[in-house]
């Protein structure tokens, strides 16, 4: 019994040192159960967007998309400075002395990025456009509705392949903040726009599970197909 207790004590000490090593040296390297990494993973599961104003600030400071992703890889979540209540949560992530704010609106598939903004009273943009700077790593994230009018529009626009829609969104897609309604229930409505062959095409999109579900296309030469 004494030998067993001694072995158990050594095991406990070793386990404790191992947990300390894991926490301090690998807290930003894939330990998804840590609170900060859970937040960062939740943000990375969204489509990251920046408003025209934020894009200008990034350009002035020499910040690019890679810097935003780096923040979510090895930055530190400041829970005290974050707004964790309400339908539109805002988390502050600090890296190299710069505070980045990431919004997480309820049931929205976007996270809007702000530079050196305070979480209190910070709300998603409602005017202008936002550049889409990153999509989650999912080639099948776009999911057009299966209703007849959507199929009709896809046929008319020659956009039967959802991956082609995703390619266009990655190439030049934006979110129209003014036409989006992130307060709409049961699902927030997002209005995405992209250009193909010089023609702008709009899309009303909701977040369905982990997919961007396109409900309808809109545009000057887009048939409504609702009849």
N, CA, C and O of each residue as an XYZ file, in Angstrom:
908
protein
N       0.828     -1.203      0.000
C       0.000      0.000      0.000
C       0.868      1.262      0.000
O       0.567      2.244     -0.678
N       1.971      1.205      0.792
C       2.856      2.372      0.866
C       3.504      2.638     -0.486
O       3.631      3.789     -0.903
N       3.922      1.554     -1.180
C       4.529      1.720     -2.505
C       3.525      2.299     -3.497
O       3.871      3.123     -4.343
N       2.277      1.853     -3.379
C       1.234      2.371     -4.286
C       1.018      3.862     -4.068
O       0.916      4.621     -5.031
N       0.947      4.284     -2.816
C       0.754      5.700     -2.515
C       1.938      6.536     -2.988
O       1.767      7.665     -3.448
N       3.158      5.963     -2.869
C       4.340      6.697     -3.330
C       4.283      6.870     -4.842
O       4.559      7.950     -5.365
N       3.925      5.801     -5.536
C       3.826      5.893     -7.000
C       2.732      6.872     -7.415
O       2.890      7.628     -8.373
N       1.608      6.846     -6.673
C       0.513      7.766     -6.973
C       0.944      9.214     -6.767
O       0.559     10.099     -7.531
N       1.759      9.454     -5.713
C       2.236     10.808     -5.448
C       3.143     11.284     -6.574
O       3.014     12.419     -7.031
N       4.066     10.425     -7.030
C       4.952     10.811     -8.125
C       4.166     11.060     -9.409
O       4.467     11.970    -10.182
N       3.149     10.224     -9.610
C       2.315     10.411    -10.804
C       1.601     11.762    -10.749
O       1.541     12.488    -11.741
N       1.057     12.087     -9.564
C       0.347     13.364     -9.410
C       1.254     14.551     -9.641
O       0.863     15.521    -10.290
N       2.491     14.478     -9.102
C       3.443     15.574     -9.289
C       3.788     15.722    -10.763
O       3.816     16.831    -11.295
N       4.049     14.595    -11.419
C       4.382     14.644    -12.847
C       3.232     15.168    -13.681
O       3.432     15.948    -14.612
N       2.026     14.737    -13.346
C       0.847     15.199    -14.082
C       0.661     16.703    -13.895
O       0.332     17.425    -14.837
N       0.880     17.164    -12.654
C       0.727     18.591    -12.383
C       1.715     19.430    -13.162
O       1.346     20.458    -13.728
N       2.991     18.997    -13.199
C       3.991     19.726    -13.974
C       3.645     19.699    -15.463
O       3.859     20.676    -16.180
N       3.118     18.586    -15.906
C       2.740     18.478    -17.314
C       1.627     19.440    -17.683
O       1.651     20.051    -18.751
N       0.650     19.572    -16.795
C      -0.456     20.490    -17.051
C       0.024     21.940    -17.051
O      -0.425     22.750    -17.863
N       0.947     22.265    -16.129
C       1.504     23.621    -16.097
C       2.272     23.910    -17.396
O       2.130     24.983    -17.983
N       3.073     22.954    -17.829
C       3.832     23.116    -19.069
C       2.889     23.301    -20.252
O       3.111     24.157    -21.108
N       1.845     22.498    -20.289
C       0.879     22.581    -21.383
C       0.184     23.925    -21.399
O      -0.005     24.521    -22.459
N      -0.198     24.403    -20.228
C      -0.953     25.657    -20.148
C      -0.091     26.851    -20.567
O      -0.538     27.691    -21.348
N       1.130     26.929    -20.057
C       1.939     28.119    -20.299
C       2.658     28.102    -21.640
O       2.951     29.162    -22.193
N       2.944     26.933    -22.164
C       3.717     26.890    -23.395
C       2.892     26.571    -24.624
O       3.341     26.807    -25.745
N       1.691     26.036    -24.435
C       0.892     25.660    -25.593
C      -0.500     26.250    -25.568
O      -1.378     25.774    -26.289
N      -0.732     27.278    -24.757
C      -2.075     27.815    -24.615
C      -2.589     28.426    -25.915
O      -3.803     28.484    -26.112
N      -1.710     28.883    -26.812
C      -2.145     29.464    -28.081
C      -1.854     28.543    -29.260
O      -1.826     28.992    -30.405
N      -1.640     27.271    -28.989
C      -1.215     26.373    -30.063
C      -2.120     25.159    -30.172
O      -1.632     24.040    -30.330
N      -3.408     25.357    -30.091
C      -4.315     24.273    -30.403
C      -5.048     23.657    -29.247
O      -5.793     22.697    -29.443
N      -4.869     24.172    -28.035
C      -5.621     23.636    -26.900
C      -7.009     24.252    -26.909
O      -7.243     25.271    -26.259
N      -7.920     23.647    -27.634
C      -9.216     24.272    -27.895
C     -10.075     24.381    -26.638
O     -11.056     25.126    -26.624
N      -9.717     23.643    -25.577
C     -10.530     23.685    -24.371
C     -10.241     24.912    -23.510
O     -11.002     25.212    -22.591
N      -9.143     25.630    -23.799
C      -8.868     26.846    -23.052
C      -9.850     27.939    -23.467
O     -10.163     28.051    -24.652
N     -10.350     28.757    -22.518
C     -11.368     29.769    -22.834
C     -10.970     30.709    -23.971
O     -11.781     30.998    -24.851
N      -9.722     31.187    -23.956
C      -9.284     32.102    -24.998
C      -9.291     31.464    -26.371
O      -9.679     32.095    -27.354
N      -8.860     30.207    -26.442
C      -8.832     29.527    -27.729
C     -10.229     29.161    -28.213
O     -10.474     29.106    -29.418
N     -11.142     28.912    -27.285
C     -12.531     28.665    -27.700
C     -13.099     29.909    -28.370
O     -13.795     29.813    -29.381
N     -12.802     31.076    -27.806
C     -13.269     32.327    -28.400
C     -12.659     32.519    -29.781
O     -13.365     32.833    -30.740
N     -11.347     32.330    -29.881
C     -10.668     32.546    -31.161
C     -11.148     31.558    -32.217
O     -11.282     31.918    -33.387
N     -11.406     30.324    -31.817
C     -11.935     29.349    -32.771
C     -13.339     29.724    -33.230
O     -13.692     29.519    -34.392
N     -14.141     30.276    -32.314
C     -15.486     30.727    -32.691
C     -15.414     31.847    -33.725
O     -16.226     31.905    -34.648
N     -14.431     32.735    -33.561
C     -14.255     33.824    -34.530
C     -13.792     33.261    -35.870
O     -14.287     33.668    -36.921
N     -12.850     32.332    -35.837
C     -12.324     31.753    -37.069
C     -13.365     30.922    -37.809
O     -13.218     30.659    -39.002
N     -14.410     30.510    -37.109
C     -15.502     29.782    -37.764
C     -16.405     30.719    -38.560
O     -17.246     30.260    -39.334
N     -16.237     32.038    -38.376
C     -17.036     33.028    -39.085
C     -16.296     33.561    -40.311
O     -15.107     33.307    -40.507
N     -17.035     34.303    -41.122
C     -16.451     35.037    -42.241
C     -15.961     36.382    -41.691
O     -16.756     37.157    -41.160
N     -14.683     36.657    -41.811
C     -14.127     37.897    -41.283
C     -14.314     39.028    -42.277
O     -14.006     38.881    -43.459
N     -14.821     40.161    -41.797
C     -15.043     41.318    -42.663
C     -14.483     42.570    -41.991
O     -14.428     42.666    -40.765
N     -14.070     43.522    -42.824
C     -13.621     44.818    -42.319
C     -14.337     45.906    -43.109
O     -14.460     45.818    -44.331
N     -14.803     46.925    -42.410
C     -15.464     48.047    -43.070
C     -14.435     48.868    -43.834
O     -13.230     48.678    -43.670
N     -14.920     49.783    -44.672
C     -14.014     50.668    -45.407
C     -13.170     51.492    -44.441
O     -11.992     51.742    -44.698
N     -13.773     51.912    -43.327
C     -13.039     52.704    -42.334
C     -11.902     51.887    -41.733
O     -10.771     52.364    -41.638
N     -12.204     50.654    -41.327
C     -11.173     49.797    -40.737
C     -10.106     49.447    -41.756
O      -8.925     49.371    -41.417
N     -10.509     49.233    -43.010
C      -9.539     48.933    -44.069
C      -8.553     50.083    -44.235
O      -7.367     49.856    -44.474
N      -9.040     51.323    -44.108
C      -8.161     52.494    -44.213
C      -7.175     52.537    -43.051
O      -6.000     52.854    -43.237
N      -7.661     52.216    -41.849
C      -6.778     52.187    -40.674
C      -5.705     51.116    -40.844
O      -4.540     51.340    -40.517
N      -6.100     49.961    -41.353
C      -5.141     48.883    -41.580
C      -4.076     49.306    -42.586
O      -2.893     49.012    -42.413
N      -4.508     50.000    -43.638
C      -3.548     50.451    -44.654
C      -2.575     51.467    -44.073
O      -1.381     51.419    -44.366
N      -3.071     52.380    -43.259
C      -2.219     53.390    -42.633
C      -1.170     52.752    -41.726
O      -0.042     53.238    -41.632
N      -1.546     51.665    -41.062
C      -0.639     51.029    -40.111
C       0.168     49.889    -40.732
O       0.962     49.237    -40.055
N      -0.043     49.662    -42.011
C       0.691     48.598    -42.673
C       0.248     47.211    -42.262
O       1.040     46.269    -42.287
N      -1.026     47.078    -41.880
C      -1.571     45.789    -41.455
C      -2.305     45.127    -42.615
O      -3.007     45.788    -43.381
N      -2.135     43.825    -42.730
C      -2.814     43.078    -43.775
C      -3.650     41.948    -43.210
O      -3.756     41.778    -41.995
N      -4.241     41.180    -44.105
C      -5.068     40.045    -43.691
C      -4.281     39.065    -42.842
O      -4.808     38.516    -41.875
N      -3.021     38.840    -43.196
C      -2.185     37.896    -42.443
C      -2.029     38.335    -40.992
O      -1.936     37.500    -40.093
N      -1.999     39.647    -40.767
C      -1.876     40.146    -39.399
C      -3.126     39.827    -38.583
O      -3.037     39.486    -37.403
N      -4.304     39.941    -39.229
C      -5.553     39.622    -38.531
C      -5.591     38.145    -38.153
O      -5.979     37.794    -37.039
N      -5.189     37.289    -39.079
C      -5.178     35.855    -38.804
C      -4.159     35.533    -37.714
O      -4.404     34.682    -36.858
N      -3.003     36.223    -37.750
C      -1.976     35.995    -36.732
C      -2.496     36.344    -35.346
O      -2.167     35.674    -34.367
N      -3.312     37.397    -35.263
C      -3.909     37.779    -33.977
C      -4.724     36.625    -33.413
O      -4.688     36.357    -32.212
N      -5.458     35.946    -34.286
C      -6.319     34.854    -33.840
C      -5.552     33.554    -33.629
O      -6.093     32.586    -33.095
N      -4.298     33.537    -34.048
C      -3.466     32.365    -33.797
C      -2.698     32.485    -32.484
O      -2.630     31.532    -31.708
N      -2.118     33.670    -32.239
C      -1.273     33.776    -31.050
C      -1.506     35.026    -30.222
O      -0.691     35.358    -29.362
N      -2.614     35.729    -30.469
C      -2.957     36.862    -29.619
C      -3.585     36.405    -28.313
O      -3.881     35.223    -28.137
N      -3.785     37.341    -27.404
C      -4.363     37.045    -26.090
C      -5.737     37.698    -25.969
O      -5.882     38.899    -26.194
N      -6.730     36.912    -25.618
C      -8.081     37.433    -25.423
C      -8.156     38.155    -24.086
O      -7.841     37.587    -23.040
N      -8.575     39.408    -24.134
C      -8.736     40.206    -22.916
C     -10.212     40.136    -22.512
O     -11.036     40.916    -22.989
N     -10.523     39.197    -21.634
C     -11.920     38.993    -21.248
C     -12.470     40.182    -20.468
O     -13.651     40.509    -20.584
N     -11.616     40.830    -19.672
C     -12.078     41.967    -18.886
C     -12.497     43.134    -19.780
O     -13.438     43.858    -19.453
N     -11.810     43.317    -20.899
C     -12.121     44.423    -21.813
C     -13.190     44.042    -22.830
O     -13.663     44.901    -23.574
N     -13.577     42.776    -22.876
C     -14.561     42.302    -23.855
C     -15.977     42.504    -23.347
O     -16.211     42.643    -22.146
N     -16.914     42.516    -24.278
C     -18.339     42.598    -23.941
C     -18.962     41.240    -24.226
O     -19.244     40.904    -25.376
N     -19.171     40.474    -23.181
C     -19.612     39.091    -23.324
C     -21.114     38.918    -23.141
O     -21.611     37.792    -23.131
N     -21.835     40.015    -22.998
C     -23.271     39.956    -22.759
C     -24.046     40.395    -24.007
O     -23.492     41.024    -24.909
N     -25.337     40.051    -24.039
C     -26.199     40.517    -25.118
C     -26.112     39.671    -26.373
O     -25.400     38.668    -26.423
N     -26.853     40.100    -27.385
C     -26.916     39.352    -28.636
C     -25.695     39.568    -29.519
O     -25.377     38.719    -30.351
N     -25.012     40.683    -29.350
C     -23.837     40.968    -30.174
C     -22.620     41.095    -29.276
O     -22.310     42.173    -28.770
N     -21.940     39.978    -29.090
C     -20.758     39.956    -28.229
C     -19.565     40.565    -28.976
O     -19.483     40.501    -30.203
N     -18.658     41.148    -28.219
C     -17.444     41.731    -28.782
C     -16.266     41.270    -27.935
O     -16.253     41.450    -26.717
N     -15.269     40.669    -28.599
C     -14.092     40.195    -27.875
C     -12.861     40.988    -28.312
O     -12.641     41.229    -29.499
N     -12.073     41.384    -27.325
C     -10.829     42.106    -27.570
C      -9.675     41.104    -27.538
O      -9.507     40.360    -26.572
N      -8.888     41.101    -28.611
C      -7.712     40.239    -28.693
C      -6.495     41.137    -28.897
O      -6.455     41.944    -29.826
N      -5.500     40.988    -28.016
C      -4.320     41.856    -28.050
C      -3.127     41.119    -28.627
O      -2.872     39.956    -28.313
N      -2.399     41.836    -29.488
C      -1.147     41.285    -30.029
C      -0.210     42.432    -30.366
O      -0.592     43.373    -31.061
N       1.009     42.351    -29.874
C       2.041     43.360    -30.143
C       1.576     44.769    -29.781
O       1.870     45.729    -30.492
N       0.849     44.883    -28.673
C       0.427     46.189    -28.198
C      -0.775     46.786    -28.902
O      -1.166     47.915    -28.609
N      -1.370     46.040    -29.834
C      -2.542     46.526    -30.570
C      -3.762     45.711    -30.149
O      -3.700     44.483    -30.082
N      -4.874     46.396    -29.865
C      -6.121     45.719    -29.514
C      -7.011     45.586    -30.752
O      -7.301     46.568    -31.435
N      -7.426     44.378    -31.017
C      -8.335     44.088    -32.122
C      -9.677     43.668    -31.532
O      -9.735     42.811    -30.650
N     -10.740     44.268    -32.019
C     -12.080     43.904    -31.556
C     -12.756     43.061    -32.624
O     -12.729     43.404    -33.806
N     -13.359     41.960    -32.204
C     -14.066     41.058    -33.117
C     -15.509     40.917    -32.631
O     -15.750     40.534    -31.487
N     -16.454     41.226    -33.497
C     -17.855     41.075    -33.126
C     -18.315     39.647    -33.371
O     -17.836     38.971    -34.281
N     -19.245     39.202    -32.548
C     -19.890     37.893    -32.741
C     -21.396     38.087    -32.579
O     -21.959     37.723    -31.547
N     -22.051     38.659    -33.593
C     -23.504     38.853    -33.495
C     -24.228     37.511    -33.431
O     -23.792     36.523    -34.020
N     -25.330     37.498    -32.710
C     -26.108     36.275    -32.518
C     -26.557     35.685    -33.855
O     -27.173     36.372    -34.669
N     -26.243     34.406    -34.074
C     -26.662     33.645    -35.254
C     -26.189     34.270    -36.569
O     -26.774     34.021    -37.624
N     -25.132     35.080    -36.504
C     -24.572     35.673    -37.718
C     -23.338     34.899    -38.134
O     -22.617     34.371    -37.287
N     -23.089     34.829    -39.443
C     -21.902     34.109    -39.893
C     -20.701     35.034    -40.092
O     -19.640     34.582    -40.522
N     -20.858     36.328    -39.784
C     -19.729     37.239    -39.929
C     -19.171     37.635    -38.569
O     -19.867     37.624    -37.554
N     -17.899     37.983    -38.590
C     -17.259     38.646    -37.450
C     -16.569     39.869    -38.023
O     -15.666     39.756    -38.851
N     -17.008     41.052    -37.571
C     -16.412     42.290    -38.073
C     -15.227     42.671    -37.195
O     -15.280     42.584    -35.968
N     -14.158     43.096    -37.859
C     -12.908     43.420    -37.163
C     -12.768     44.937    -37.021
O     -12.992     45.684    -37.974
N     -12.395     45.378    -35.820
C     -12.106     46.777    -35.553
C     -10.702     46.871    -34.957
O     -10.231     45.943    -34.299
N     -10.042     48.003    -35.197
C      -8.694     48.209    -34.676
C      -8.737     49.237    -33.543
O      -9.290     50.325    -33.701
N      -8.146     48.878    -32.400
C      -8.060     49.777    -31.238
C      -9.411     50.388    -30.882
O      -9.516     51.592    -30.651
N     -10.434     49.554    -30.839
C     -11.774     50.008    -30.442
C     -12.132     49.370    -29.112
O     -11.695     48.260    -28.806
N     -12.928     50.074    -28.326
C     -13.389     49.533    -27.052
C     -14.662     48.725    -27.265
O     -15.509     49.077    -28.085
N     -14.780     47.645    -26.519
C     -15.911     46.741    -26.699
C     -17.239     47.370    -26.289
O     -18.274     47.098    -26.897
N     -17.205     48.213    -25.257
C     -18.440     48.817    -24.765
C     -19.084     49.679    -25.847
O     -18.453     50.564    -26.426
N     -20.357     49.392    -26.099
C     -21.153     50.152    -27.062
C     -20.687     49.998    -28.503
O     -21.133     50.740    -29.379
N     -19.795     49.043    -28.760
C     -19.368     48.792    -30.138
C     -20.396     47.889    -30.811
O     -20.744     46.832    -30.285
N     -20.875     48.308    -31.966
C     -21.897     47.551    -32.683
C     -21.449     47.315    -34.119
O     -20.666     48.099    -34.655
N     -21.931     46.248    -34.749
C     -21.595     46.016    -36.157
C     -22.018     47.196    -37.032
O     -22.997     47.882    -36.737
N     -21.280     47.419    -38.094
C     -21.565     48.530    -39.002
C     -22.936     48.364    -39.646
O     -23.400     47.250    -39.886
N     -23.570     49.498    -39.919
C     -24.893     49.490    -40.567
C     -24.893     50.331    -41.835
O     -25.939     50.507    -42.459
N     -23.742     50.848    -42.220
C     -23.633     51.651    -43.437
C     -22.393     51.239    -44.214
O     -21.428     50.716    -43.656
N     -22.448     51.490    -45.521
C     -21.290     51.210    -46.359
C     -21.096     49.734    -46.634
O     -22.001     48.919    -46.457
N     -19.891     49.414    -47.071
C     -19.558     48.034    -47.438
C     -18.425     47.511    -46.570
O     -17.660     48.276    -45.984
N     -18.339     46.209    -46.506
C     -17.249     45.565    -45.799
C     -16.544     44.582    -46.706
O     -17.187     43.798    -47.405
N     -15.210     44.621    -46.696
C     -14.433     43.651    -47.462
C     -14.423     42.313    -46.738
O     -14.273     42.260    -45.517
N     -14.581     41.245    -47.489
C     -14.457     39.905    -46.922
C     -12.987     39.522    -46.994
O     -12.433     39.382    -48.084
N     -12.354     39.351    -45.837
C     -10.917     39.100    -45.824
C     -10.563     37.640    -45.533
O      -9.428     37.218    -45.752
N     -11.534     36.876    -45.042
C     -11.239     35.464    -44.787
C     -12.515     34.658    -44.668
O     -13.478     35.075    -44.025
N     -12.503     33.478    -45.308
C     -13.568     32.488    -45.142
C     -13.040     31.321    -44.312
O     -11.842     31.040    -44.344
N     -13.906     30.640    -43.575
C     -13.471     29.402    -42.913
C     -12.980     28.389    -43.944
O     -13.368     28.440    -45.111
N     -12.142     27.491    -43.512
C     -11.558     26.497    -44.414
C     -12.570     25.400    -44.725
O     -12.478     24.288    -44.206
N     -13.532     25.729    -45.577
C     -14.586     24.790    -45.960
C     -14.980     25.077    -47.404
O     -15.635     26.081    -47.685
N     -14.585     24.205    -48.310
C     -14.876     24.410    -49.729
C     -16.363     24.287    -50.045
O     -16.803     24.679    -51.126
N     -17.131     23.748    -49.115
C     -18.564     23.552    -49.331
C     -19.403     24.450    -48.431
O     -20.542     24.119    -48.099
N     -18.836     25.585    -48.038
C     -19.536     26.448    -47.085
C     -20.740     27.145    -47.710
O     -21.667     27.520    -46.992
N     -20.751     27.328    -49.033
C     -21.883     27.963    -49.708
C     -22.944     26.910    -50.033
O     -22.651     25.862    -50.608
N     -24.180     27.221    -49.649
C     -25.271     26.256    -49.804
C     -26.515     26.986    -50.317
O     -27.287     27.510    -49.513
N     -26.730     27.034    -51.654
C     -27.935     27.681    -52.186
C     -29.192     26.934    -51.768
O     -29.188     25.709    -51.642
N     -30.259     27.677    -51.557
C     -31.549     27.080    -51.215
C     -31.954     26.096    -52.308
O     -31.583     26.254    -53.472
N     -32.712     25.088    -51.921
C     -33.117     24.066    -52.882
C     -34.482     24.343    -53.512
O     -34.983     23.528    -54.285
N     -35.086     25.490    -53.185
C     -36.385     25.823    -53.756
C     -36.267     26.119    -55.245
O     -35.186     26.433    -55.744
N     -37.402     26.015    -55.954
C     -37.393     26.127    -57.411
C     -36.880     27.474    -57.892
O     -36.165     27.539    -58.892
N     -37.239     28.571    -57.185
C     -36.818     29.883    -57.676
C     -35.300     30.032    -57.616
O     -34.707     30.704    -58.460
N     -34.660     29.398    -56.605
C     -33.214     29.473    -56.502
C     -32.553     28.674    -57.616
O     -31.563     29.115    -58.200
N     -33.094     27.509    -57.907
C     -32.550     26.703    -58.996
C     -32.704     27.415    -60.330
O     -31.816     27.364    -61.181
N     -33.849     28.083    -60.503
C     -34.087     28.856    -61.718
C     -33.056     29.967    -61.868
O     -32.518     30.175    -62.955
N     -32.782     30.678    -60.784
C     -31.810     31.759    -60.845
C     -30.396     31.234    -61.098
O     -29.633     31.831    -61.858
N     -30.060     30.136    -60.469
C     -28.742     29.552    -60.701
C     -28.570     29.149    -62.161
O     -27.516     29.377    -62.755
N     -29.609     28.551    -62.733
C     -29.545     28.168    -64.149
C     -29.397     29.394    -65.034
O     -28.592     29.401    -65.965
N     -30.174     30.431    -64.744
C     -30.143     31.645    -65.552
C     -28.781     32.331    -65.488
O     -28.303     32.872    -66.486
N     -28.156     32.307    -64.305
C     -26.872     32.976    -64.118
C     -25.683     32.059    -64.394
O     -24.531     32.487    -64.319
N     -25.962     30.817    -64.708
C     -24.907     29.822    -64.901
C     -24.039     29.714    -63.647
O     -22.810     29.715    -63.711
N     -24.723     29.621    -62.509
C     -24.045     29.484    -61.220
C     -24.558     28.245    -60.480
O     -24.850     28.286    -59.285
N     -24.658     27.155    -61.222
C     -25.147     25.922    -60.612
C     -24.178     25.359    -59.576
O     -24.594     24.686    -58.633
N     -22.892     25.633    -59.752
C     -21.876     25.084    -58.858
C     -21.648     26.035    -57.678
O     -21.168     27.151    -57.876
N     -21.983     25.612    -56.458
C     -21.767     26.475    -55.286
C     -20.303     26.873    -55.103
O     -20.016     27.941    -54.562
N     -19.384     26.030    -55.547
C     -17.970     26.360    -55.402
C     -17.581     27.547    -56.285
O     -16.659     28.292    -55.953
N     -18.282     27.723    -57.407
C     -18.028     28.876    -58.257
C     -18.516     30.151    -57.563
O     -17.881     31.201    -57.662
N     -19.638     30.052    -56.868
C     -20.136     31.201    -56.103
C     -19.126     31.564    -55.021
O     -18.821     32.740    -54.822
N     -18.608     30.559    -54.326
C     -17.606     30.805    -53.283
C     -16.354     31.433    -53.880
O     -15.763     32.334    -53.284
N     -15.950     30.960    -55.056
C     -14.759     31.529    -55.700
C     -14.946     33.020    -55.984
O     -14.036     33.816    -55.753
N     -16.118     33.394    -56.480
C     -16.396     34.792    -56.786
C     -16.441     35.632    -55.508
O     -15.956     36.763    -55.485
N     -17.023     35.077    -54.455
C     -17.073     35.797    -53.177
C     -15.662     36.015    -52.622
O     -15.360     37.081    -52.085
N     -14.806     35.008    -52.752
C     -13.432     35.156    -52.282
C     -12.667     36.152    -53.147
O     -11.789     36.863    -52.659
N     -13.003     36.197    -54.417
C     -12.284     37.055    -55.363
C     -12.623     38.524    -55.184
O     -11.728     39.369    -55.185
N     -13.908     38.840    -55.030
C     -14.275     40.264    -54.947
C     -15.519     40.518    -54.095
O     -16.136     41.579    -54.194
N     -15.881     39.560    -53.272
C     -17.109     39.688    -52.497
C     -17.029     40.742    -51.403
O     -15.966     40.989    -50.835
N     -18.170     41.359    -51.119
C     -18.304     42.330    -50.036
C     -19.626     42.081    -49.316
O     -20.504     41.387    -49.827
N     -19.753     42.654    -48.129
C     -21.042     42.663    -47.455
C     -21.584     44.081    -47.507
O     -20.874     45.041    -47.208
N     -22.832     44.202    -47.885
C     -23.518     45.493    -47.886
C     -24.167     45.644    -46.520
O     -25.203     45.039    -46.244
N     -23.544     46.464    -45.655
C     -24.053     46.613    -44.298
C     -25.454     47.223    -44.274
O     -26.288     46.835    -43.455
N     -25.712     48.172    -45.168
C     -27.002     48.867    -45.164
C     -28.153     47.927    -45.518
O     -29.263     48.092    -45.011
N     -27.904     46.953    -46.372
C     -28.955     46.026    -46.786
C     -29.001     44.780    -45.911
O     -29.882     43.937    -46.076
N     -28.066     44.662    -44.991
C     -28.072     43.534    -44.063
C     -28.849     43.922    -42.812
O     -28.950     45.098    -42.463
N     -29.392     42.913    -42.149
C     -30.117     43.160    -40.899
C     -29.741     42.062    -39.910
O     -30.349     40.992    -39.882
N     -28.726     42.351    -39.101
C     -28.240     41.351    -38.163
C     -29.117     41.225    -36.930
O     -28.878     40.374    -36.073
N     -30.143     42.082    -36.841
C     -31.099     41.994    -35.732
C     -32.341     41.201    -36.118
O     -33.197     40.942    -35.272
N     -32.448     40.818    -37.371
C     -33.636     40.091    -37.829
C     -33.690     38.716    -37.178
O     -32.666     38.057    -36.997
N     -34.891     38.298    -36.833
C     -35.109     37.000    -36.210
C     -36.145     36.210    -36.999
O     -37.060     36.820    -37.553
N     -36.052     34.901    -37.078
C     -35.167     34.061    -36.265
C     -33.716     34.017    -36.731
O     -32.845     33.570    -35.985
N     -33.438     34.479    -37.965
C     -32.074     34.460    -38.457
C     -31.682     35.833    -38.982
O     -32.461     36.453    -39.707
N     -30.498     36.326    -38.637
C     -30.024     37.579    -39.221
C     -29.900     37.445    -40.740
O     -29.532     36.390    -41.257
N     -30.214     38.536    -41.440
C     -30.108     38.540    -42.892
C     -28.834     39.275    -43.296
O     -28.598     40.407    -42.874
N     -28.025     38.628    -44.110
C     -26.804     39.232    -44.625
C     -26.985     39.476    -46.121
O     -27.579     38.661    -46.828
N     -26.468     40.603    -46.587
C     -26.561     40.898    -48.016
C     -25.138     40.969    -48.577
O     -24.398     41.920    -48.326
N     -24.780     39.941    -49.340
C     -23.466     39.870    -49.950
C     -23.553     40.287    -51.413
O     -24.563     40.045    -52.075
N     -22.509     40.904    -51.908
C     -22.459     41.290    -53.325
C     -21.131     40.815    -53.909
O     -20.105     40.790    -53.230
N     -21.180     40.443    -55.178
C     -19.958     40.104    -55.906
C     -20.152     40.511    -57.358
O     -21.277     40.721    -57.811
N     -19.058     40.619    -58.072
C     -19.089     41.059    -59.464
C     -18.591     39.948    -60.373
O     -17.578     39.303    -60.105
N     -19.332     39.743    -61.457
C     -18.900     38.772    -62.469
C     -19.090     39.396    -63.840
O     -20.193     39.815    -64.194
N     -18.023     39.456    -64.601
C     -18.062     40.044    -65.941
C     -18.644     41.455    -65.912
O     -19.417     41.831    -66.793
N     -18.274     42.224    -64.907
C     -18.704     43.612    -64.805
C     -20.102     43.815    -64.266
O     -20.551     44.952    -64.128
N     -20.804     42.728    -63.957
C     -22.165     42.833    -63.434
C     -22.176     42.517    -61.940
O     -21.620     41.511    -61.498
N     -22.824     43.399    -61.172
C     -22.933     43.180    -59.729
C     -24.139     42.305    -59.419
O     -25.245     42.556    -59.896
N     -23.912     41.289    -58.625
C     -24.972     40.364    -58.218
C     -25.051     40.386    -56.694
O     -24.046     40.213    -56.004
N     -26.261     40.600    -56.182
C     -26.477     40.587    -54.742
C     -27.088     39.271    -54.305
O     -27.728     38.575    -55.093
N     -26.884     38.939    -53.043
C     -27.422     37.679    -52.521
C     -27.859     37.868    -51.068
O     -27.096     38.365    -50.240
N     -29.092     37.467    -50.772
C     -29.561     37.443    -49.399
C     -29.169     36.095    -48.799
O     -29.502     35.040    -49.340
N     -28.459     36.147    -47.678
C     -27.848     34.938    -47.134
C     -28.099     34.862    -45.628
O     -28.031     35.872    -44.927
N     -28.388     33.664    -45.141
C     -28.467     33.412    -43.702
C     -27.449     32.330    -43.339
O     -26.912     31.635    -44.201
N     -27.206     32.214    -42.038
C     -26.317     31.157    -41.551
C     -27.170     29.966    -41.156
O     -27.950     30.039    -40.206
N     -27.019     28.868    -41.886
C     -27.776     27.661    -41.590
C     -26.792     26.594    -41.121
O     -26.018     26.050    -41.909
N     -26.840     26.306    -39.812
C     -25.873     25.401    -39.196
C     -24.476     25.983    -39.425
O     -24.144     27.012    -38.837
N     -23.658     25.358    -40.255
C     -22.317     25.897    -40.521
C     -22.171     26.335    -41.976
O     -21.055     26.451    -42.483
N     -23.294     26.578    -42.645
C     -23.265     26.911    -44.073
C     -23.844     28.297    -44.333
O     -24.667     28.800    -43.568
N     -23.395     28.899    -45.428
C     -23.955     30.153    -45.899
C     -25.071     29.804    -46.881
O     -24.815     29.463    -48.036
N     -26.297     29.894    -46.408
C     -27.436     29.496    -47.222
C     -27.959     30.699    -48.010
O     -28.448     31.669    -47.433
N     -27.846     30.618    -49.337
C     -28.311     31.699    -50.203
C     -29.801     31.520    -50.458
O     -30.239     30.479    -50.947
N     -30.574     32.550    -50.120
C     -32.031     32.477    -50.276
C     -32.493     32.990    -51.627
O     -33.447     32.469    -52.207
N     -31.809     34.019    -52.129
C     -32.221     34.611    -53.400
C     -31.093     35.474    -53.950
O     -30.332     36.078    -53.194
N     -30.997     35.524    -55.270
C     -30.082     36.443    -55.942
C     -30.852     37.678    -56.376
O     -32.052     37.613    -56.642
N     -30.151     38.806    -56.445
C     -30.753     40.039    -56.930
C     -29.771     40.753    -57.839
O     -28.557     40.647    -57.665
N     -30.307     41.486    -58.817
C     -29.452     42.232    -59.730
C     -30.237     42.708    -60.929
O     -31.352     42.250    -61.180
N     -29.649     43.627    -61.665
C     -30.341     44.235    -62.790
C     -30.785     43.196    -63.811
O     -31.871     43.307    -64.381
N     -29.953     42.193    -64.041
C     -30.277     41.176    -65.046
C     -30.565     39.818    -64.439
O     -30.434     38.786    -65.098
N     -30.964     39.832    -63.164
C     -31.263     38.569    -62.476
C     -32.783     38.364    -62.433
O     -33.484     39.190    -61.848
N     -33.307     37.307    -63.026
C     -34.762     37.064    -62.941
C     -35.150     36.679    -61.539
O     -34.398     35.997    -60.843
N     -36.356     37.124    -61.107
C     -36.764     36.784    -59.746
C     -37.243     35.329    -59.639
O     -37.137     34.722    -58.573
N     -37.766     34.772    -60.732
C     -38.144     33.354    -60.780
C     -39.140     32.980    -59.698
O     -39.241     31.807    -59.340
N     -39.866     33.927    -59.178
C     -40.793     33.655    -58.077
C     -42.163     33.225    -58.569
O     -42.954     32.713    -57.776
N     -42.470     33.408    -59.825
C     -43.793     33.050    -60.337
C     -43.898     31.561    -60.599
O     -44.946     31.083    -61.033
